Amino acid sequence: MDGGQFPVTLNLQDALSRLRDHFLERIIWVDAICINQKSSEEQGRQVEVMATIYSYAHRVIVWLGEAPEDVDGALEDIRLAANGEFTEPSKKEKIFNLLQQPWFHRIWVSEQMLL
């Protein structure tokens, strides 16, 4: 930000605080900062290159916000399912609730999941 200040939402402040590592320098792409949110044209251009941006990342971390209780453990359940270890049908509701979070309904996220 060239040494200046940039106001952020409480959600972004929470994310940056939790993702901060005091021992490791990180470069973090934050679309709310890196993309001009007042320009639909720029947002459209950036959505088109999201796959390229992510392909150059060494690691991708997505901040979904503070986890509601009804999704606690859902990511672990998805990992287990991907490894063929998922057996409890009752855990499907947690996964469904996780996928109902606002992040998963962003257009560019939906596009990337289809690739």
Beta strands, then each sheet from edge to edge (+ up, - down):
end
